[in-house]
Amino acid sequence: MRLLPWTGTDGKACYLSTDDPGSLLSRLADDVEAAQLASAETVLAGAGAVPHDDKSGERSVRFALTRAVEPLGDVLRIAVSRRGDTR
């Protein structure tokens, strides 16, 4: 069972059961994971600069942290999926 990089409409985890890593749904999941990782890199670059900017105020720090939390959840889900843990 592969944990997919998205949830169902009810917020619960979605799983794929297939022996074909080249199936349409497997390839879609791979593409979504790649996009999520690319987004995380972009957010990390932007958010990582905020604490080092003396002009960053509380609003900037809050915004950067809020934006960083979103892709962190995606990356964690990908890591769990790749290690095969379906907890």
Secondary structure, DSSP 8 states (H G I E B T S, - for coil): -EEEEEE-TTS-EEEE--S-TTSHHHHHHHHHHHHHHHHHHHHHHHHHHGGG-TT--HHHHHHHHHHHHHHHHHHHHHHHHHHT---
